[in-house]
Amino acid sequence: MQSVVGLTKAFTSSTASKQFIAHHSIKTSTWRRSAFIIHRCYSTTERRGPSVCVVGSGPAGFYTADRILSKNPNVRVDMLEHWPVPAGLVRYGVAPDHPEVKNAGQKLDLLASQPNFAFRGNVALGRDISLDQLRQWYDAVVIACGGSSKDRKLNIPGEDEHVMSAREFVGWYNGLPTCQHLKPKLGKDVLIIGHGNVSLDVARLILNHWSKLKRTDITQNALALLAEGTVRSVRIIGRRGPLQVSFTAKELRDLTKIQWATNSPSVHAESIMTSEREKFHDFIETNRGVRRLMNVFDREPQENPSKHWGIEFLQSPMSVESIVTPQGTTRLKAKFEMNELVAPTDHEGFQHPIKYKARGTGQYVEYEVDSILRSIGYEAVPLPGLPFDDRLKVVPNTEGRVTDMNGVYVSGWIMRGATGLIVNTMADSHLVADLLLKDLDSKPSSKSGREALDDHLKSRGTRFITFDEYKKIDAYERAQGQILDGKSREKITSVEKMIQVAYSGRVDV
């Protein structure tokens, strides 16, 4: 049988074709270029581009897939996601009042519109598919599921009984299906342990007036809790000083903008701020990021506030217990040890303020509050089929290439640890994508890729979701949001309901 190109040559040299081309004013070169494109489209698998599977559709997965296709559109990229819907941390981790970060829909649409891209939701590594199978079917596999993580714990008495996970609280108000069983009770006085961006997100959300959130994608259950308006004060406590906090100046600035809530620092906190400014004056003035942060701390308090918040420094939690007050109400008592900062010295003798460590002093302070949230960071957990460094909480890798596993890469938190901003994740993802493309070297592939994946999922009865089917979920959520006082969306919080909408466009009651 002649090839497409061979048939094209025969046709373009025939008398009939010459008459057809002349009649329609078609250049022979244009006709041959069109035939070549047809040939590329209908070529055998031996001549098509390589197949890459990206596991995870959060920022790490999205930026990796987007980079691969922007550099080489001939690569076939399939994206797998544990949930029926894409976006991962952007959907379930970013605060509702940060729509500029959460609005990833348009970018996802652009990615999904590319002919060599496919999305498969409701497909979990280890449950529906194994890494060995993916390696068999794809030229390269990128593990980018940063959501496979858990809280770092305080490891103190009373933690399991009385301390709420801020990660789960964030998942609850963002509609994460596995967190909808929570029934948070905040009360009047709230204490948050940890000096990261998530701590400030939570503080800002519970201090804000519910009306400022009613048109966001926060769940109705969370909005109802905030509408109760019980929270009057929030304390955010960390073990080190103001120069060592992990939150950004932007997050702190957003907290200071709440009109009816003001910063009410304790005498202890003000004393530490004054001392640090004097001790590290030159460092602060020459470090733009630190100087910006310290300037935000100096903002004037709000006038006539009805709520208060404050950031405490140099305190490490020791225990939490339930107590009954003389008035007969149940509250929590948290005990903290006061710390001092110890300077590490590098090989040149420079004492870098950011790297100062906390050391206990043997002095203690106690707080009586109504609720406590823990937000001291996340750590990755082992994934099926992958090696894992239990000390660093990452998959062993060199610039994203997994150690001793050819063709397997990692990106995001599982690559470098659960730290950094989305912009850091983007940089890492671009690095990994570029290395992957260099390793593949644009070689043709004989791997079955998407066809083998879909055949496998169908054979085991996995109800996977395509991107077109996800768009039904997206449209349904947006429509439900409009019904609820013009919200941007009302998220479906049940996997089963997501699948119903994806397959039928509606929820069966």
Secondary structure, 3 states (H helix, E strand, C coil): CCCHHHHHHHHHCCHHHHHHHHHCCCCHHHHHHHHHHHHHHCCCHHHCCCEEEEECCCHHHHHHHHHHHHHCCCCEEEEEECCCCCCCHHHHCCCCCCHHHHCCHHHHHHHHCCCCEEEEECCCECCCECHHHHHHHCCEEEECCCCCEEECCCCCCCHHHHEEEHHHHHHHHCCCHHHCCCCCCCCCEEEEECCCHHHHHHHHHHHCCHHHCCCCCCCHHHHHHHHCCCCCEEEEECCCCHHHCCCCHHHHHHHHCCCCEEECCCHHHHHHHHHHHHHCHHHHHHCHHHHHHHHHHCCCCCCCCCEEEEEECCEEEEEEEEEECCCCCEEEEEEEEEEEEECCCCCCCCCCHHHCEEEEEEEEEEEEECEEEECCCEEECCCCCCCCECCCCECCEECCEECCCCCEEECCHHHHCCCCCHHHHHHHHHHHHHHHHHHHCCCCCCCCCHHHHHHHHHHCCCCCECHHHHHHHHHHHHHHHHHCCCCCCCCCCCHHHHHHHHHHCCCCC
